Amino acid sequence: MTDAQLTFEDFTPGRRFDFAERTLTADEIIAFAREFDPQPMHLDEEAGRTSILGGLAASGWHTSAVMMRMLYEAYIRGSTSEGSPGVDAMEWKRPVLAGDTLGGHCEVLDARVSRSRPEIGIVRMRATVTNQRGETVALCEYINMMRLAEKGADHAHG
């Protein structure tokens, strides 16, 4: 992204930001699981294969963390983001197995200026994470707070 920053005004309903792809390795899945979610299907190929997941599977929280990095790369790092007050919905639709390549996109659902902080916009978004077969593996609806453009300032338009 250039020096231009995306401000609240750039987040119009329907605007879409595509994710760069990322392949999850068995080593990454196991390392994350050891630290944060040490269930057998996340730590051991055989345990994963005999589970309903069908193989060494990333924790849903790992998938969510990867999605967060994808969001950052897709638009947050080049924006006036002020963070998020939370997530409205997080769904893990399919297992993410070692070797899966994740991609997807996020889309602006709606946007409004904050009543209590008029310099901040409230942007409701939906992220869709897919695997290499185009299957949805995760869905997330969340709010992102974006600073408005300063009056008279140039900003990116999309």
Secondary structure, 3 states (H helix, E strand, C coil): CCCCCECHHHCCCCCEEECCCEECCHHHHHHHHHHHCCCHHHHCHHHHHHCCCCCCECCHHHHHHHHHHHHHHHCHHHECECCCCCEEEEEECCCCECCCEEEEEEEEEEEEECCCCCCEEEEEEEEEEECCCCCEEEEEEEEEEEECCCCCCCCCCC
